[in-house]
Amino acid sequence: MVARESKMSFVVAGLLLGILMAAMDNTIVATAMGSIVGDLGGLEQFVWVTSAYLVASMAGMPIFGKLSDMYGRKRFFIFGLIVFLAGSILCGLAQTMTQLAVYRAIQGIGGGALMPIAFTIIFDLFPPAQRGKMTGLFGAVFGTSSIFGPLLGAWITEGISWHWVFYVNIPVGILSLILIAVYYKESVEHSKQKIDYFGALTLIGAVICLMFGLELGGNQYAWGSAQILSLFAGFAVLTLLFLLVERKAEEPIISFGMFKRRLFFTSNMVGVFSGAAFIVATIYIPIFVQGVMGGSATNSGLILLPMTVGSVIAASLGGVITGKLPYRTVMVFSGLLFLLGTYLLSTLSPDTTNLLLTLYMVITGFGVGFGFSVLPAAAVHGMDMRQRGQATSTNSFLRTLGMTLGISIFGIIQRNAFTAKLEETFAGMGQAPGGTSNDPRAILSPAARAEIPAPILDKITDALSSSIATTFLWTVLAAALAFAFALAMGNARLLDQKRDS
């Protein structure tokens, strides 16, 4: 018994390290983004560094979830670790924004296996009475990684180079790989199923067409251009094909039958909209700190610290109290705080103090943190072992879809608001003194920023601040929808299921 518990501890440690690595990588990149843009250029392209990762991970999630149900969790978790580490090495070698986006996509393929399979393994190993505690632990580690990520990313970015923020994944990933390979002995009982590859391809193709249409429209191409209209047409056709294929598939990549379960549907919708809103904060707060407040990468990392501390505390609490309260009660409280936090972020201006921004971050982080541990448990509530991989991967897929669309849609809002404000400010001037109005990324570089005349710098920072505040105002709508679905989750509790469910 002692030996078994010891092995179990090593397995949990290996899973936690995998989650730590994947989650920490995202926060490191967010903190270093200002420096990356300042070095590589392409402010208009920086969202693709994050989007490429999200799209790639999203593409793999349903397939890896189904494969893990068929052939076992272990081999695909290890595969995810290896691919993620390879992508990390390539990202560290990137010399252009395009290269970085491609290499982040490789990382994303690995990440698509790590997160959902790690949670599925926990649901396989532990009975319902212990799952709340374990998901709380995993949620806390997810949040803790967000604390170390910004600090480590800021230190590496300023002390060495942003290229090195990706190499920190290597020792963590290797240790996780060893622990899982040596100590995780899973059951050989699996469900043989057919992989719905055509369903996966049509779904991911539809998402990619939509993202490219939203990102390129009004930027590289006019909204009414043949290119953009073709992308939207592709989205419509592929979405229709996906729906038709899934209705006839023997084993659909996303089972519509699961959505007939009230708790599964509502918990996934909460994840979609809360993810769409929260990803905006993780991307644009560092940009606000460096571009508007004139902070360094270190400052932007420290500013994110209160938000991540709040999410860690909430994730831990969520896992504990889910065993005592209905999922809905926890998520309604979470939704209210998150809604308040996103509204407060919409009031940001050049006059906002560090203290106020810190307070806004704490509220936002605490509000979203409960979902890290509660929503995965709610999504698999009542599912048997043959369904857990698919249920968990669908939950991760939809949450990632929300984040991906959030980046694209809210990125359009921020870009258009910024451009409009600059054009209004410098109307008739053609270009601001120093040539900065046509190169706004200059304000993210301390050296270039110092060369901009103060009156011009004030106008540019005001435009950037206004565009970010406008973007956060729109995220209030997404937070409100998340709250609405939380209200509809029902009265199910974690312990209202059989021990072997």
C-alpha positions in Angstrom: 0.0 0.0 0.0 2.8 2.4 0.9 4.6 1.6 -2.3 1.5 2.2 -4.3 0.9 5.5 -2.6 4.5 6.4 -3.3 4.1 5.6 -7.0 0.9 7.6 -7.1 2.6 10.6 -5.6 5.3 10.4 -8.3 2.6 10.2 -11.0 0.8 13.2 -9.7 4.1 15.1 -9.5 4.8 14.2 -13.1 1.3 15.4 -14.2 1.7 18.6 -12.2 5.1 19.4 -13.7 3.6 18.9 -17.2 0.8 21.4 -16.4 3.3 23.7 -14.8 5.4 23.8 -17.9 2.5 24.3 -20.3 0.8 27.0 -18.2 4.1 28.8 -17.3 5.1 29.0 -20.9 2.0 31.1 -21.7 2.6 33.6 -19.0 6.2 34.0 -19.8 5.4 34.7 -23.4 2.7 37.3 -22.4 5.2 39.1 -20.2 8.0 39.1 -22.8 5.7 40.1 -25.6 6.5 43.8 -25.4 10.3 43.0 -25.7 9.6 40.5 -28.5 7.6 43.1 -30.5 10.3 45.7 -29.8 12.9 43.4 -31.2 11.2 41.6 -34.0 8.6 44.2 -35.0 5.1 43.4 -36.2 2.8 44.8 -33.5 0.0 43.9 -36.0 1.2 40.3 -36.0 1.9 39.7 -32.3 -1.5 38.2 -31.6 -0.6 35.3 -33.9 2.2 34.2 -31.6 -0.5 33.3 -29.1 -3.1 32.4 -31.7 -0.8 29.9 -33.4 -0.3 28.0 -30.1 -4.1 28.0 -29.3 -5.2 26.9 -32.8 -2.6 24.0 -32.9 -3.4 22.8 -29.4 -7.1 23.1 -30.1 -6.7 20.9 -33.3 -5.1 18.2 -31.2 -7.4 18.1 -28.2 -10.4 16.2 -29.6 -8.1 13.7 -31.4 -5.8 13.1 -28.4 -8.8 12.8 -26.1 -10.3 10.1 -28.3 -7.0 8.3 -28.8 -6.4 8.2 -25.1 -9.8 6.5 -24.6 -8.8 4.0 -27.2 -5.1 3.2 -26.6 -4.4 4.7 -23.2 -3.4 8.0 -21.6 0.3 7.4 -21.0 1.7 7.2 -24.5 -0.1 10.3 -25.7 0.9 12.3 -22.6 4.5 11.4 -23.2 4.1 12.3 -26.9 2.7 15.7 -25.9 5.7 16.3 -23.7 8.2 15.4 -26.4 6.6 17.6 -29.0 6.2 20.5 -26.6 9.9 20.4 -25.7 10.9 20.3 -29.4 8.7 23.3 -30.0 10.2 25.2 -27.1 13.7 24.7 -28.4 12.7 26.0 -31.9 10.9 29.0 -30.3 14.2 29.9 -28.6 15.9 29.9 -32.0 13.3 32.1 -33.7 14.6 35.1 -35.6 11.4 36.5 -37.0 7.8 36.9 -35.8 6.7 34.5 -38.5 9.1 31.8 -37.3 8.1 32.3 -33.7 4.4 31.9 -34.7 5.2 28.6 -36.6 7.2 27.2 -33.7 4.6 28.2 -31.2 2.2 26.1 -33.3 4.5 23.1 -32.8 4.4 23.7 -29.1 0.6 23.9 -29.3 0.4 20.4 -30.8 2.1 19.1 -27.7 0.1 21.2 -25.4 -3.1 19.8 -27.0 -2.2 16.5 -25.4 -0.9 17.7 -22.1 -3.7 19.6 -20.4 -6.8 17.4 -21.1 -5.0 14.1 -20.7 -3.5 15.2 -17.3 -6.9 16.0 -15.9 -8.3 12.7 -17.4 -5.7 10.7 -15.7 -6.6 12.3 -12.4 -10.2 11.4 -12.9 -9.2 7.8 -13.7 -6.9 7.5 -10.6 -9.1 9.1 -7.9 -12.7 8.5 -6.8 -15.2 11.4 -6.7 -14.5 12.1 -3.0 -10.9 13.0 -3.8 -11.3 14.6 -7.1 -12.3 18.0 -5.7 -9.0 18.1 -3.7 -7.0 17.0 -6.7 -8.6 19.4 -9.2 -8.0 22.1 -6.7 -4.4 21.2 -6.5 -4.0 21.1 -10.3 -5.8 24.4 -10.5 -3.5 25.9 -7.9 -0.5 24.7 -9.8 -1.9 26.2 -13.0 -2.2 29.5 -11.2 1.1 29.2 -9.4 2.8 28.8 -12.8 1.3 32.1 -13.7 3.1 33.7 -10.7 6.5 32.3 -11.6 6.0 32.7 -15.3 5.8 36.5 -15.3 8.7 36.9 -12.8 10.9 34.4 -14.5 10.0 35.8 -17.9 10.8 39.4 -16.9 14.1 38.4 -15.3 15.2 36.4 -18.3 14.0 39.0 -20.8 15.9 41.8 -19.2 18.9 39.9 -17.9 19.6 37.6 -20.8 17.3 37.6 -23.9 13.7 36.9 -24.6 14.8 33.9 -26.7 15.7 32.1 -23.4 12.2 32.3 -21.9 11.4 29.2 -23.9 14.4 27.1 -22.7 13.2 27.0 -19.1 10.6 24.4 -20.3 13.3 21.8 -20.9 14.4 20.7 -17.4 10.8 20.8 -16.2 9.5 18.8 -19.2 12.3 16.2 -18.9 11.6 15.6 -15.2 7.9 15.2 -16.0 8.7 12.7 -18.8 10.8 10.6 -16.5 8.2 10.4 -13.7 5.3 9.5 -16.0 7.4 7.0 -18.0 8.7 5.2 -14.9 5.8 5.3 -12.4 2.5 5.5 -14.3 1.1 2.1 -14.8 -2.4 2.4 -16.4 -5.1 -0.2 -16.9 -4.9 -2.0 -20.2 -8.7 -1.8 -20.5 -9.6 0.7 -23.2 -12.4 1.3 -25.6 -11.8 0.5 -29.3 -13.3 3.3 -31.3 -13.0 4.9 -34.7 -11.3 8.2 -35.0 -13.5 10.8 -36.7 -10.7 12.4 -38.7 -13.0 14.1 -41.2 -14.9 15.7 -38.4 -11.7 16.9 -36.8 -10.4 18.4 -40.1 -13.7 20.2 -41.0 -13.9 21.6 -37.4 -10.4 22.9 -37.3 -10.6 24.1 -40.9 -13.7 26.1 -40.0 -12.0 27.7 -37.0 -8.9 28.6 -39.0 -10.9 30.2 -41.8 -12.8 32.3 -39.2 -9.7 33.4 -37.4 -7.8 34.4 -40.6 -10.9 36.2 -41.8 -11.2 38.2 -38.6 -7.5 38.9 -38.3 -6.8 39.9 -41.9 -10.1 41.7 -42.5 -9.7 45.4 -42.3 -6.0 45.0 -42.0 -4.2 43.4 -44.9 -7.4 43.1 -46.9 -10.6 45.1 -47.1 -13.7 43.4 -45.4 -15.4 43.2 -48.8 -12.4 41.8 -50.6 -12.4 38.4 -52.4 -9.9 37.0 -49.9 -11.9 37.8 -46.8 -15.2 36.8 -48.3 -13.7 33.5 -49.4 -12.5 32.8 -45.8 -15.9 33.5 -44.3 -17.5 31.3 -47.0 -15.0 28.6 -46.2 -16.0 28.9 -42.5 -19.7 28.6 -43.3 -19.2 25.6 -45.6 -16.8 23.7 -43.3 -19.1 24.4 -40.3 -22.0 22.9 -42.2 -20.0 19.9 -43.3 -18.8 19.4 -39.7 -22.4 19.4 -38.4 -23.5 16.9 -41.1 -20.5 14.6 -40.5 -21.0 14.6 -36.8 -24.6 13.6 -37.1 -23.7 10.4 -39.1 -20.3 9.5 -37.5 -20.2 6.3 -35.5 -17.8 8.0 -33.0 -18.0 11.7 -33.5 -15.0 13.8 -32.5 -17.4 15.9 -30.4 -20.4 14.0 -29.3 -23.5 16.1 -29.4 -25.1 13.6 -27.0 -22.9 14.9 -24.2 -24.4 18.4 -24.7 -27.8 17.1 -23.8 -26.4 16.9 -20.2 -27.3 20.3 -18.7 -24.2 20.4 -16.5 -21.8 19.5 -19.3 -23.3 22.1 -21.7 -23.4 25.0 -19.2 -20.0 24.4 -17.7 -18.5 24.3 -21.2 -20.2 27.6 -22.1 -18.9 29.2 -18.9 -15.4 28.1 -20.0 -15.8 29.5 -23.5 -16.8 33.0 -22.5 -14.6 33.3 -19.4 -11.7 32.1 -21.4 -12.4 34.7 -24.2 -12.4 37.5 -21.7 -9.5 36.4 -19.5 -7.1 35.9 -22.3 -7.5 39.6 -23.2 -6.2 40.6 -19.7 -3.2 38.4 -19.9 -2.2 39.9 -23.3 -3.0 43.5 -23.0 -2.1 44.3 -19.4 1.6 43.8 -20.1 1.2 46.0 -23.2 -0.6 48.6 -21.1 2.1 48.6 -18.5 5.0 49.0 -21.0 3.3 51.1 -23.6 1.2 53.5 -21.4 2.9 53.4 -18.0 6.4 53.3 -19.5 7.3 50.2 -17.4 9.9 47.6 -18.2 9.3 43.9 -18.8 10.0 43.4 -15.1 7.3 45.8 -14.2 4.8 44.2 -16.4 5.6 40.8 -14.9 5.2 42.2 -11.4 1.9 43.8 -12.3 0.5 40.4 -13.3 1.5 38.9 -10.0 -1.5 40.0 -8.0 -3.9 38.6 -10.7 -2.2 35.3 -10.6 -2.0 35.1 -6.8 -5.8 35.7 -6.8 -6.3 32.9 -9.3 -4.2 30.5 -7.3 -6.1 31.1 -4.1 -9.5 30.8 -5.9 -8.5 27.6 -7.7 -7.5 26.0 -4.4 -10.7 27.1 -2.7 -12.7 26.0 -5.6 -11.4 22.4 -5.4 -12.2 22.3 -1.7 -15.6 23.8 -1.6 -16.9 22.0 -4.6 -17.1 18.9 -2.4 -19.5 20.9 -0.1 -21.5 23.2 -2.5 -23.1 22.7 -5.9 -21.0 23.6 -8.9 -23.4 26.4 -9.7 -23.1 28.1 -6.3 -19.3 28.3 -6.7 -19.4 29.5 -10.3 -22.0 32.1 -9.8 -19.9 33.7 -7.1 -16.9 33.4 -9.4 -18.8 34.9 -12.3 -19.8 38.0 -10.3 -16.3 38.8 -9.3 -15.0 38.2 -12.8 -17.7 40.5 -14.2 -16.7 43.2 -11.8 -13.0 42.8 -12.6 -13.5 43.1 -16.4 -15.6 46.2 -15.9 -12.9 47.8 -13.7 -10.3 47.1 -16.4 -12.4 49.0 -18.9 -11.8 52.1 -16.8 -8.0 52.1 -17.4 -6.4 55.4 -18.4 -3.0 57.0 -18.4 -3.9 58.3 -14.9 -4.5 54.8 -13.5 -2.1 54.2 -10.6 -0.2 51.0 -10.0 -2.3 50.4 -6.9 -5.6 50.6 -8.7 -4.4 48.4 -11.5 -3.2 45.9 -8.9 -6.6 45.9 -7.2 -8.3 45.3 -10.6 -6.0 42.4 -11.3 -6.7 40.8 -7.9 -10.4 40.9 -8.5 -10.2 39.6 -12.0 -7.8 36.8 -11.1 -9.8 35.7 -8.1 -13.0 35.7 -10.1 -11.6 33.5 -12.9 -9.5 31.2 -10.7 -12.4 29.1 -9.5 -13.1 27.9 -13.0 -9.6 26.3 -13.2 -10.6 23.6 -10.8 -14.4 23.6 -10.8 -15.2 23.5 -14.6 -13.1 20.4 -15.5 -14.8 18.5 -12.6 -18.2 19.7 -13.7 -17.6 18.7 -17.3 -16.9 15.1 -16.5 -19.5 14.8 -13.8 -21.2 11.4 -14.2 -19.1 10.3 -17.2 -17.6 6.8 -17.2 -14.0 5.9 -18.0 -14.8 5.4 -21.7 -16.1 8.9 -22.0 -13.8 10.9 -19.8 -11.0 11.4 -22.4 -13.6 12.8 -24.9 -15.4 14.9 -22.3 -12.2 16.4 -20.9 -10.7 17.1 -24.3 -14.0 18.7 -25.4 -14.0 20.9 -22.4 -10.4 21.9 -23.1 -11.2 22.4 -26.8 -14.1 24.7 -26.2 -12.3 26.7 -23.6 -9.4 27.1 -26.0 -11.8 28.0 -28.8 -13.1 30.8 -26.7 -9.6 32.0 -26.0 -8.7 31.8 -29.6 -11.7 33.7 -30.9 -11.3 36.1 -28.0 -7.8 37.0 -29.2 -8.9 37.5 -32.8 -12.1 39.4 -32.1 -10.9 41.6 -29.3 -7.6 42.0 -31.2 -9.6 43.6 -34.0 -11.4 45.9 -31.6 -8.1 47.1 -30.1 -6.3 47.5 -33.4 -9.1 49.5 -35.0 -9.6 51.6 -31.9 -5.9 52.4 -31.7 -5.6 53.2 -35.4 -8.7 55.4 -35.3 -7.4 57.3 -32.3 -4.0 57.9 -33.9 -5.6 59.1 -37.2 -7.8 61.5 -35.2 -4.9 62.8 -33.1 -2.5 63.3 -36.0 -5.0 64.4 -38.6 -3.5 66.7 -41.1 0.1 66.0 -39.9 0.7 62.9 -42.1 3.2 61.6 -39.6 4.0 62.6 -36.0 7.4 64.2 -35.4 10.0 61.5 -35.1 7.9 59.2 -37.4 6.4 57.5 -34.4 2.7 57.6 -35.3 3.3 55.1 -38.0 5.4 52.9 -35.8 3.6 52.6 -32.5 5.6 49.7 -31.3 8.4 52.2 -30.6 6.8 53.1 -27.3 7.3 49.5 -26.1 11.0 49.9 -26.4 12.5 52.1 -23.5 15.4 53.3 -25.8 13.1 54.4 -28.6 10.6 55.8 -26.2 13.2 58.1 -24.7 13.7 59.7 -28.1 10.1 60.6 -28.7 9.2 64.2 -27.8 7.0 64.3 -24.7 3.9 65.9 -26.3 3.9 63.3 -29.1 4.5 60.4 -26.7 1.6 61.6 -24.6 -0.7 61.5 -27.6 0.4 58.0 -28.6 0.1 56.6 -25.1 -3.3 58.1 -24.7 -4.4 56.4 -28.0 -3.0 53.1 -26.8 -4.6 53.4 -23.4 -8.0 54.3 -24.9 -7.9 51.4 -27.3 -7.1 48.9 -24.5 -9.9 50.3 -22.3 -12.4 50.1 -25.1 -11.3 46.4 -25.7 -11.9 45.6 -22.0 -15.3 47.2 -22.1 -16.3 44.7 -24.8 -15.0 41.9 -22.7 -17.6 42.7 -20.1 -20.2 41.2 -22.5 -18.3 37.9 -22.6 -18.0 37.9 -18.8 -21.7 38.6 -18.5 -22.5 35.6 -20.8 -20.2 33.4 -18.6 -22.2 34.5 -15.6 -25.5 33.8 -17.3 -24.5 30.2 -18.1 -23.2 29.7 -14.5 -26.7 30.6 -13.3 -28.1 27.7 -15.4 -25.7 25.0 -14.2 -28.2 23.3 -11.9 -27.8 21.9 -8.4 -25.4 19.0 -9.1 -22.6 18.4 -6.6 -19.3 16.6 -7.0 -20.3 13.7 -4.7 -23.6 13.1 -6.4 -22.1 10.3 -8.5 -20.9 6.7 -7.9 -17.4 6.0 -6.7 -16.3 4.4 -10.0 -18.1 6.9 -12.2 
